[in-house]
């Protein structure tokens, strides 16, 4: 909402000409256009708990710059996903304080002193080093959203002793995100070691019969271990948001019941 329009609305509420409930609905449904190519949903965090995030592919660097510059006026953290290095270098000239996370290809505008403020801790596991781009997408997304993150990389089932040496970390987790390619067996093993929710993320890493991530996706969907939810192939971002919703809901229920 533009500042002058917001000021008029608040004045009307103060004067009693607009009921607070009506003003709330206007704020709830509001969006801000960016030229002719985007409509920014500033109230998304009010509705869902998390702000709008920019999907990078398919947008020009100039469009991404204009969207980020508009969003930063109302959001303390602005995030864009799947930004390739060459695109980042073009954006950097216009937004020099933007932070680029090369491995997960995330571009963000965030405070220097960003510290966790959300409830709980997300624990992330990756089966192999080749899965780290997706795993780091989940980890960085969670950190930018204000969550505390623990990482445990390269603990796939081909060397199961690497995972078993960290059973205490797995058991103490509030929610687990488990990232795996190849045959995708790791989430099933992990779910048998913990009582917390497990979010499985299949990756497109693997040989030909991996079918670009379809094989681990089906393995995870067909897991005999209970308590596993599965997101789409290579969707580290979606896994982090789902884990965040789980933690926030648990905290809200605890506050309500306690």
Secondary structure, 3 states (H helix, E strand, C coil): CCHHHHHHHHHHHHHCCCCHHHHHHHHHCCCEEECCCEEECCCHHHHHCCCCCEECCCCCHHHHHHHHHHHCCCCCCEEEECCCHHHHHHHHCCCCCCEEECCCCEEEECCCCCCCCCCCEEEEEECCHHHHHHHHHHHHHHHHCCCEEEEECCCCHHHCHHHHCCHHHHHCCCEEEEEECCCCCHHHHHHCCCCCEEEEEECCCCCHHHHHHHHHHHHHHCCCCCCEEEECCCCHHHHHHHHHHHHHHHHHHHHHHC
